[in-house]
Amino acid sequence: MRLFSFLADDGPALGLLVGDRVARLKGGFDSLDLALTDERLPELRREAARRAEEPGVPVADLAPLPALEFPGKIVLIGLNYRDHVVEQKIELPPRPTLFAKFGNTIIGHGEPIVRPEGTKALDLEVELALVIGKRARRVPKERAMEHVAGYLVVNDVSARDWQGNKVALAPGERGDGQWLRAKGSDTFFPIGPVFVTADEIPDPGNLALRSWRIPGAGPKAGQRIPMQDGTTADMLWNVPELIEFVSRAITLEPGDIISTGTPSGVGVFQDPPVYLEPGDRARVEVEGIGFVENPVIDWSEVADDDEPATGDAAADARERG
């Protein structure tokens, strides 16, 4: 089952995605956030089956929303791809590196990533994210997949100078000493509109991940410049192992997200480093799920105490889609 979240005339809506068309679900299924419980998931499947033969509407005619807008927890895994560790010239970590983001970071396809005041080293990271569908506490890896509802494509946007990456720092500058601001600033977690249930992806350990920077200026303006090209087979800890590790200390509830890390090719470790600039677009894609693409704007383009104005950003992204 592939579900697509979008904004309808009467508010948020959820639809069954078949090919490039979406049939809206009824029966109170307006949001995936409200459906991720043991009781509601079977109802969701039955409603999707009822809509499977409907003609639906083209995806291009819909305004996408993040597939999951209000997760309870967002747990991310750092340094989980062997090639990403190698490109940093550091030792393999002895255990998963955990950090968190909050709801302020979530934006949808086409919405702008805002480069905050004070950073000049904005970077992208394509990641496979899993969504918990059943409460998980001290779950062994052999039973971990029973707790996965499905998967998303996400972008772990990062301010590399604030994170403390040496190549991103000017002489005399220092990083924050931790990752909260560098990873948790507003708009730093774009989520694609598509949610794919776990049965559609029997092997999450063998998916291709890719990312692109689309410059807004210069001789290659508008072209997709490849950045990352990896596979989840390179993960140091696979999906079941991550659930086991996290749930030993953090109880996971339906709707929680675990974002599983990123492969090599991020901008900060290229030679020379490549960062996202206002006017650029960032696009990340996971095989079998889809993509999320976002324009980049500077903090000065957003009024104080105001929400980022998206304008026609979502429509532009769909056209470029």
C-alpha positions in Angstrom: 0.0 0.0 0.0 1.3 3.4 -1.1 -0.3 6.4 0.5 0.0 10.1 -0.6 -0.6 13.0 1.8 -2.0 16.2 0.2 -3.9 19.4 0.9 -7.4 19.3 -0.4 -9.9 22.2 -0.5 -11.3 21.1 2.8 -8.0 20.5 4.6 -5.4 17.7 4.9 -6.2 14.5 3.0 -4.8 11.0 2.5 -5.0 9.0 -0.7 -4.1 5.7 -2.2 -1.3 6.1 -4.7 -1.5 3.8 -7.7 0.9 4.7 -10.5 0.7 8.5 -10.8 -2.9 8.9 -9.6 -4.3 9.3 -6.1 -7.8 8.1 -4.9 -8.8 9.9 -1.7 -9.5 7.8 1.3 -12.7 8.3 3.3 -13.9 7.2 6.7 -12.0 9.7 8.7 -8.6 8.9 7.2 -7.5 12.5 6.6 -4.0 12.0 8.0 -1.5 9.2 8.4 -0.8 10.5 11.9 -4.2 9.4 13.0 -4.1 6.0 11.4 -0.9 4.5 12.9 -2.4 2.3 15.7 -3.0 -1.4 15.9 -6.8 -0.7 15.8 -6.8 1.7 12.9 -4.2 0.2 10.5 -6.5 -2.7 9.5 -9.3 -0.2 8.9 -6.9 1.8 6.7 -6.1 -1.2 4.6 -9.7 -2.0 4.1 -10.5 1.5 3.1 -7.6 1.5 0.7 -8.8 -1.7 -0.9 -12.2 -0.1 -1.5 -10.6 2.8 -3.3 -8.1 0.7 -5.4 -10.3 0.7 -8.5 -11.2 4.3 -8.5 -9.6 6.5 -11.2 -8.3 9.0 -8.8 -6.6 12.3 -9.8 -3.1 12.9 -11.1 -0.4 13.5 -8.5 0.6 16.6 -10.5 -2.7 18.2 -9.7 -2.3 17.8 -5.9 -0.5 20.0 -3.3 1.7 17.6 -1.4 2.0 17.5 2.4 4.6 15.6 4.5 3.5 12.0 4.8 3.8 12.3 8.6 3.4 15.8 10.0 3.2 15.1 13.8 5.5 12.3 14.8 5.9 11.7 18.6 9.6 11.3 18.3 12.2 11.7 15.6 15.3 9.6 16.3 18.1 9.9 13.8 21.2 7.7 13.3 24.6 9.2 12.6 27.5 7.5 11.0 25.6 4.4 9.9 27.0 4.0 6.4 30.4 2.5 6.0 31.3 4.6 3.0 30.2 7.8 4.8 32.5 7.0 7.7 35.3 6.2 5.3 35.0 9.6 3.5 35.4 11.3 6.9 38.6 9.4 7.5 37.5 8.3 11.0 37.2 4.9 12.7 34.0 2.9 12.5 31.8 3.7 15.5 31.3 0.9 18.1 27.6 1.5 18.4 24.9 3.6 16.6 25.1 7.4 17.2 21.7 8.7 18.2 20.4 12.3 17.9 17.0 13.9 17.6 15.0 16.5 15.7 11.7 18.1 16.7 8.5 19.0 14.8 9.7 22.5 13.9 12.1 20.8 11.4 9.4 19.2 9.3 8.4 20.6 5.9 6.9 19.0 2.8 7.8 18.6 -0.8 8.2 22.0 -2.5 8.4 24.0 0.8 11.5 26.1 1.3 14.5 25.0 3.4 15.5 28.2 5.3 19.2 28.8 5.7 19.5 30.4 9.2 21.4 33.5 10.0 25.0 32.7 10.8 25.6 29.5 8.8 27.2 29.4 5.3 27.6 25.6 5.1 24.2 24.1 4.5 24.2 20.5 3.4 21.8 17.7 2.4 21.6 14.0 3.4 19.3 11.5 1.8 17.9 9.0 4.3 15.5 6.1 4.5 13.2 6.6 7.5 11.1 3.9 9.1 7.8 4.6 10.9 6.8 2.7 14.0 3.4 1.1 13.9 3.3 -0.9 17.1 4.7 0.0 20.5 8.3 -1.2 20.8 10.1 -1.5 24.2 13.2 -3.7 24.6 12.4 -5.5 21.3 15.0 -8.1 20.1 16.0 -7.7 16.4 14.4 -11.0 15.6 10.9 -9.4 16.3 11.8 -5.9 15.3 10.1 -5.9 11.9 6.7 -6.6 13.6 6.8 -3.0 14.8 7.5 -1.3 11.5 4.4 0.3 9.8 6.3 1.6 6.7 8.9 3.9 5.2 9.5 7.5 4.1 12.1 9.4 2.2 13.6 12.3 4.2 16.4 14.9 4.0 18.5 15.4 7.1 19.5 19.0 6.4 22.6 20.0 8.3 24.6 23.2 9.0 28.1 21.8 8.8 29.9 24.8 10.4 27.6 24.7 13.4 28.1 20.9 13.5 31.8 21.5 13.9 33.1 20.0 10.6 36.6 21.4 10.3 36.5 22.0 6.6 33.3 24.1 7.0 34.8 26.4 9.6 36.6 29.7 8.9 39.8 30.4 10.8 39.1 30.9 14.4 35.5 29.5 14.2 34.3 26.7 16.4 31.3 24.4 16.1 28.6 24.1 18.8 30.0 21.0 20.4 26.8 19.2 19.8 24.3 18.8 16.9 21.0 20.2 18.1 21.2 23.6 16.3 23.1 22.2 13.3 20.5 19.5 12.7 17.4 20.8 14.4 16.8 24.3 13.0 13.5 25.2 11.4 12.8 23.4 8.1 15.7 21.0 8.5 13.7 17.8 8.0 11.9 17.7 4.6 9.6 14.6 4.4 8.2 13.3 1.1 4.4 12.9 0.6 4.6 9.2 0.1 4.3 6.5 2.8 5.0 2.9 1.8 3.8 0.1 4.1 6.3 -2.4 5.2 4.9 -5.3 3.2 5.7 -3.3 0.0 9.4 -3.3 0.9 10.3 -6.7 2.1 14.0 -6.0 2.2 14.8 -2.4 3.4 18.5 -3.4 3.4 18.8 -3.3 -0.4 17.5 0.1 -1.5 19.2 2.7 -3.7 19.5 6.2 -2.2 20.4 9.3 -4.3 20.6 13.0 -3.9 21.1 16.0 -6.1 21.9 19.7 -5.8 20.1 21.8 -8.4 21.9 25.2 -8.7 19.9 28.3 -8.9 22.6 30.3 -10.6 25.8 29.8 -12.7 26.5 27.8 -15.9 24.7 24.7 -14.5 21.6 26.5 -13.2 18.6 24.2 -13.3 20.6 21.1 -13.8 20.6 18.2 -11.4 24.1 17.8 -10.0 24.6 14.3 -8.5 25.7 14.3 -4.9 25.0 10.9 -3.2 24.6 7.5 -4.9 24.5 4.7 -2.3 22.6 1.7 -1.0 21.1 0.7 2.3 23.2 -2.5 2.0 26.1 -0.4 3.2 24.5 0.3 6.6 26.6 -0.7 9.6 23.4 -1.5 11.6 20.3 -2.6 9.6 16.7 -1.7 10.4 16.0 -4.6 12.9 19.3 -3.9 14.7 18.5 -0.2 15.0 15.1 -0.9 16.4 16.6 -3.2 19.0 19.3 -0.7 20.0 16.9 2.3 20.2 14.1 0.4 22.0 16.5 -0.8 24.8 16.5 2.7 26.2 13.7 4.7 24.4 10.2 3.3 24.1 9.0 3.7 20.6 5.3 4.5 20.0 3.2 4.3 16.8 4.0 7.3 14.6 7.6 7.6 15.8 10.3 8.0 13.2 13.8 6.4 13.0 15.9 7.9 10.2 18.6 5.4 9.4 21.6 7.5 8.3 23.1 8.7 5.0 25.6 7.3 2.5 28.8 9.1 1.2 28.7 12.1 -1.2 27.4 14.8 1.1 28.7 18.3 0.2 31.0 18.9 3.1 33.3 16.0 2.2 33.5 16.7 -1.5 36.7 18.3 -2.9 36.2 21.2 -2.8 33.2 21.3 -0.4 29.8 22.0 -2.0 27.1 23.7 0.0 23.4 24.6 -0.6 23.0 28.3 -1.5 19.8 30.4 -1.6 18.2 29.8 -5.0 19.3 26.2 -5.2 17.1 23.2 -4.8 17.8 20.0 -2.9 16.4 16.7 -4.1 16.7 13.3 -2.3 15.3 10.0 -3.5 14.9 6.5 -2.0 14.2 3.5 -4.3 10.6 2.2 -4.0 9.4 5.2 -2.1 10.0 8.4 -4.1 11.6 11.8 -3.6 11.3 15.1 -1.9 12.6 18.3 -3.5 12.8 21.7 -1.8 14.1 25.2 -2.7 16.6 26.9 -0.5 16.1 30.4 0.7 18.0 32.7 3.1 16.7 33.6 6.5 16.4 37.2 5.4 13.6 36.2 3.0 11.4 35.2 6.0 9.8 37.9 8.1 10.2 37.7 11.9 7.4 35.9 13.7 6.1 34.7 10.4 5.9 31.4 8.6 8.0 30.8 5.5 6.0 32.0 2.5 6.0 29.1 0.0 4.3 30.9 -2.9 4.4 28.7 -5.9 7.2 26.5 -4.6 5.1 23.3 -4.4 3.8 23.8 -7.9 7.3 24.5 -9.2 8.6 21.4 -7.5 5.9 19.2 -9.1 6.7 20.6 -12.5 10.4 19.8 -12.1 9.3 16.5 -10.6 
